[in-house]
């Protein structure tokens, strides 16, 4: 019983050390010592001009748009339509 407890503690300690090292390698730039994040992502966004809108797939790398592909046709809203979204950068 005591041997099982010692083995469990040893394996747990190794697991904690392994996870700590991996997290540090992933989230910190070893040369600069600064945090960095991988911002490569893809999202969908409706882009509007006046009352006309169209859906796009936006691929980003950091804050830079890598690709912008339409996935729908144009939609035209009525004269009383107001876009209540706060327009932000695409990425």
Secondary structure, 3 states (H helix, E strand, C coil): CHHHHHHHHHHHHHHHHHHHHHHHHHHECCCCCCECCCCCEEEEEEEEECCEEEEEEEEEECCEEEEEEECCCCEECCCCCCCCCCCCCCC
